[in-house]
Amino acid sequence: MFRDSQELLDAAAIGHQRFHDLRHTTATFLLAAGVSQCVPLEILGHSQISLTINTYAHVMPSVLGEAATRLSVLFPGAQDAV
């Protein structure tokens, strides 16, 4: 099938990328999509969730915004009380 990662990238019409960059992009997209933080931890093989969170903290504001939106559905009118 594919002898190396570059053949796979070529087949997917993706230019040259370092393997580390692909790992980082995968984790970033997963977190930005709202996937549980445990999923990238498992995929990347991190031993501690703190490593995953600290490395990809830049993605967390969008995830936090989504969480706030979901909470506002559960507690309508709560923002008016603040």
PEZIJO-V875758 format. One record per backbone hydrogen bond with DSSP energy under -0.5 kcal/mol. CO is the residue of the C=O (numbers start at 1). NH is the residue of the N-H. E is the energy in kcal/mol with one decimal. If there is no record, write none. Layout:
# PEZIJO-V875758
co/nh/e
CO/NH/E
CO/NH/E
This chain:
# PEZIJO-V875758
co/nh/e
4/7/-0.6
4/8/-1.3
5/9/-2.5
6/10/-2.7
7/11/-2.2
8/12/-1.5
9/14/-3.0
10/13/-1.5
18/22/-1.7
19/23/-2.1
20/24/-2.4
21/25/-2.5
22/26/-2.4
23/27/-2.4
24/28/-2.5
25/29/-2.7
26/30/-2.3
27/31/-2.4
28/32/-2.5
29/33/-1.7
30/35/-2.2
31/34/-1.6
36/39/-1.7
36/40/-0.7
37/41/-1.4
38/42/-2.1
39/43/-2.5
40/44/-3.1
41/45/-1.1
41/46/-1.6
48/51/-0.8
48/52/-1.2
49/53/-2.8
50/54/-2.7
51/55/-2.1
52/56/-2.0
54/57/-0.6
56/59/-1.9
56/60/-0.6
57/60/-1.1
59/62/-0.9
59/63/-1.1
60/64/-3.1
61/65/-2.2
62/66/-1.7
63/67/-2.1
64/68/-2.4
65/69/-2.0
66/70/-2.3
67/71/-2.3
68/72/-2.1
69/73/-1.1
70/74/-1.2
71/75/-2.2
73/76/-0.5
75/78/-1.8
77/81/-0.7
78/81/-0.9
79/82/-1.1
